[in-house]
């Protein structure tokens, strides 16, 4: 990994560590019982719903800071519609991977080859190329962190109305009940009087759960079920967190043990999958014992959280695929603003600034050491990663 990429990865890990420590500390202080409470799928301006670690991180941060609208965008996208980030606000890293292909013989990058092009090649043809993945992240802000409500009051009211809900009544529990009733998931889920809470047995590959009436309430029942489902995804026949994927756990820096790491993966996976269903599972009593340890490990070695969040995201995706939940497109804010006069004018001015900046930058290339006056500027008072 190149030096600049290493430093970028370290900045990403440090920022994610700050966000997760902030949330876990709030739970330790008794301010909440759930990692994620804001259960709407989070998305960008174009209605593309976040997946993987981005789904988890944005929902968790929004829960902790009370962001009621799950829409995020970069400063540049905000500039396009004439919206500014409020002073003092900090961004959340949205992670993406870019894939490039190189000729093995020459080492040259094949700029016009996409993943789809590569997939269509024969095995012999594929052997001529090397595929490289590059981690990239983009600092994005929640719409609540901007002056969008002041610039577009009517459109903001529409967003509030669209995303308004009661967390406790939004969830569709029928789909989870159906899994238990019809025994139709990645592994059998059966009711049992022999257990006190939902338990996954890897030896038999079965989740056993007491009857719903034996739990304090439905919330406790479904929280327990999701935790057990998350643990089942780590079995040898699935993500194999105790086998081939165990190398991830074993390679964790610091003193975080496998049991502690697995508990965190399952809690994050259950929270992410629950949010997609419309449900906010409580932290299990057993995991609550690890909270302070989690905080200590993450603060000592920030890379721990990125590695475990990646594992949890894989687990949550598998849980949702097994349930049959697919990501649907969200609310397209770009379309809503397409005919709004203020947005049209802002986009026009933004494009003019870009063109002016491009011309200035091009003209300055002949003068060594002179910076382009049209370079993008950071919004005063706002903070990136």
Buried (B, 14 or more C-beta within 10 A) or exposed (E): EEEEEEEBBEBBBBBBBBBBBBBBBBBEEEEBBBBBBBBBBBBBBBBEBBBBBBBBBBBBBBBBBEBBBBBBBBBEBBBBBBBBBEEEBBBBBBBEEEEBBBEEEEEEEBEEBEEEEBEEBEEEEBEEBBEEEEBBBBBBBBBBBBBBBEBBEEBBEEBEEEBEEEBEEEBEBEEBBBBBEEEEBBBBBEEEEEBEBBBBBBEEBBBBBBEBEBBEEBBBBBBBBBBBBBBBBBBBEBBBBBEEBBEBBEEBEEEBBEEBBBBBBBBBBBBBBBBBBBBBBBBBEEBBEBBEBBBBBBBEBBBBBBBBBBBBBBBBBBBBEBBEBEBEEBBBBBEBBEEBEBBBEBBEEBEEEBEEBEEBBEEBEEEEEEEBEBEEEEBEEBBBB
